[in-house]
Structure formats: structure tokens, C-alpha cells
Amino acid sequence: MTQASSTIQKLSVVDAPVEPAPIPADDVISGEPESSMAILWRSADDKLYNGVWHCTPGAFYLTHPDETICLVEGRATLTPEGGEPVTVVPGEAVFVAEGTVVKWEVHETVRKAFHSHDSSGKLLGG
């Protein structure tokens, strides 16, 4: 389910069959966070995509695409470079602008549903 389609596609956020999406070692600040992801849909140019992301506790930096996130499990604090920390819990939605460098502190294993816009079309390896 990774290419553009005119059909309705559905994926369980809670038990999606995620695949490893390692965090680069240079971006890890503390702990041993392990991330995994399932892409539900992506545009033909790889600039738009959505899916599910899962991550175990730890702290790391992530440079974001434009991303709307809805957390469904766990708890994390997101601190944008030069900004104030925002703690996110299940049921809350947040938006992060493209190019924002965020320090993610995953306190409890998180699972999020997301929709992203990557103007370069390169973040998914496209």
C-alpha cells in the first residue's frame, strides 16, 4: 500500500505491521531508541506520504518535513531548536513545519499516525 491510488486504504494505527526505520546513531542523544514505520500511502513524486511510526524510549534529533502528527500511544516531549518544549500524549495532534530540528524525548514507547509533506521528495529515499 505505498503508491498513489484512487481506492480507500485503511491501516490499523495500533497494530500496523511496521518495519525498521533506524534513527541515525549520530542523531541519538541518550538511550537506545528504536523506530519503525509503515507507510500507508505516498504520492508518485514522494513528496506526500502518511502512515504509522513507532519508537521506544530515548532522546534524539530529527529534522522534520511538514508533518501533522496524532499520537495514539505513549508520551514524548518535542523541543524545537530555539523553542519551548511541547509534551504530547495520546489523542493530541501537533504540526511541525518542514526544516524544524526537533529534539524528541520519548518517555514511553510512542505510536503516531502522521501525514507528511517533504518538498524535496528525498526523505523516503525517492
URSULTA-V334808 format. One record per residue. N is the residue number from 1. SS is DSSP state (H for helix, E for strand, L for the rest). NEAR is the number of other C-alpha atoms within 8 Angstrom. D_FIRST is the distance of its C-alpha to the first C-alpha in Angstrom with 1 decimal. Layout:
<<N SS NEAR D_FIRST> <N SS NEAR D_FIRST>>
This chain:
<<1 L 6 0.0> <2 L 7 3.8> <3 L 8 6.1> <4 L 8 8.4> <5 L 5 8.8> <6 L 4 11.8> <7 L 4 10.5> <8 L 5 10.4> <9 L 6 7.6> <10 L 5 9.2> <11 L 6 9.3> <12 L 6 12.9> <13 L 10 14.3> <14 L 6 17.1> <15 L 5 15.7> <16 L 9 12.1> <17 L 5 11.8> <18 L 10 12.5> <19 E 7 13.5> <20 E 8 16.7> <21 L 8 17.0> <22 L 7 20.8> <23 L 10 23.2> <24 L 6 25.6> <25 H 5 28.9> <26 H 4 30.9> <27 H 9 29.1> <28 E 14 30.0> <29 E 8 33.1> <30 E 7 33.7> <31 E 8 32.3> <32 L 8 29.5> <33 L 12 26.3> <34 L 11 23.2> <35 E 12 19.8> <36 E 12 16.3> <37 E 12 13.0> <38 E 11 9.3> <39 E 11 7.3> <40 E 13 5.6> <41 E 11 6.0> <42 E 13 8.5> <43 L 10 11.2> <44 L 7 12.4> <45 L 7 15.4> <46 L 12 13.6> <47 L 14 16.0> <48 E 12 13.9> <49 E 13 11.1> <50 E 12 10.7> <51 E 12 10.1> <52 E 15 12.5> <53 E 14 15.4> <54 E 12 18.1> <55 E 12 21.5> <56 L 12 24.7> <57 L 14 28.1> <58 E 13 29.6> <59 E 13 30.3> <60 E 13 28.8> <61 E 11 28.4> <62 E 9 25.2> <63 E 9 25.3> <64 L 12 22.9> <65 L 13 20.9> <66 E 12 21.5> <67 E 13 19.8> <68 E 11 20.0> <69 E 11 19.8> <70 E 12 20.3> <71 E 15 21.6> <72 E 14 21.2> <73 E 10 23.1> <74 E 12 25.8> <75 E 13 28.0> <76 E 13 28.1> <77 E 13 30.5> <78 E 12 29.3> <79 E 11 32.1> <80 E 11 31.7> <81 L 8 34.1> <82 L 4 37.4> <83 L 6 36.2> <84 L 6 36.6> <85 E 8 34.4> <86 E 7 32.1> <87 E 8 31.3> <88 E 12 28.2> <89 E 11 27.9> <90 L 10 25.5> <91 L 7 25.1> <92 L 9 25.9> <93 E 9 24.0> <94 E 8 24.9> <95 E 8 24.3> <96 E 10 24.9> <97 L 9 25.8> <98 L 11 24.6> <99 L 8 26.9> <100 L 11 28.2> <101 E 10 29.0> <102 E 12 28.6> <103 E 13 30.2> <104 E 12 27.9> <105 E 11 30.0> <106 E 14 27.9> <107 E 10 30.6> <108 E 9 28.5> <109 E 12 25.1> <110 E 16 22.7> <111 E 14 19.2> <112 E 13 18.0> <113 E 13 15.3> <114 E 12 15.3> <115 E 11 14.8> <116 E 12 16.1> <117 E 11 17.8> <118 L 13 18.9> <119 L 6 21.5> <120 L 6 21.7> <121 L 12 18.0> <122 L 9 18.9> <123 L 7 17.8> <124 L 6 14.5> <125 L 5 16.4> <126 L 7 15.6>>
